[in-house]
Structure formats: C-alpha cells, structure tokens
Amino acid sequence: MGAIAGLVLTIAIFLFIFWPERNPFFQADKTRVDYLRERKDAIYDNLRDLNFEYLAGKYPEQDYTEQRTGLEDEAARVIAEIDRLNARGDLGRRSRA
C-alpha cells in the first residue's frame, strides 16, 4: 500500500513540475498586439529611466531631447499599430516576433 502511495505521489510531482504551462521551455503563442503591448511597456520604462537620468545630470539637454523624441516617436508608432489592429479585429492573429 505504501509503494502505491509513493508511486502516485511521484507521478503527481512529475506532472506538477513538467506540466506544459509551467515548463520554462514551453513558449505560448503571442498575438501581434501582445508583442506590441510589451514593446510599449518597455518604451515607457526607457522614457522613465531617461527622464530620471537627465534629472540626475547624466545627460546634456541636446542628447536628452534627441533620445526622448526618438522614444516618443517609437511609442506613437507602436500605439498607432495597436489601435489599427484593434480596429480591424486582428487580436487573434499569431506572430512569431
């Protein structure tokens, strides 16, 4: 009886550890909108860091302005594409990006 309980427990542990959603080598498919939302979050983080470093005196005014403008332009493009995909209803389209 103890051997059966041990076997069941061992199987349960292996299922828990290697279940596909918990497996770090299993990559779920992402939609293009999911990818773009992650990119938008990364851009906002970069803008926040850039602003902090500028206020700390690490960047001259011209460099700060150029980098901020570039990040804001990229954020605008990403948000425009998210809006375009949402308007078209392409939320379910899979992407390998």
Secondary structure, DSSP 8 states (H G I E B T S, - for coil): -HHHHHHHHHHHHHHHHH-GGG-TT----EEHHHHHHHHHHHHHHHHHHHHHHHHTT-S-HHHHHHHHHHHHHHHHHHHHHHHHHHHHT-TT-EE--
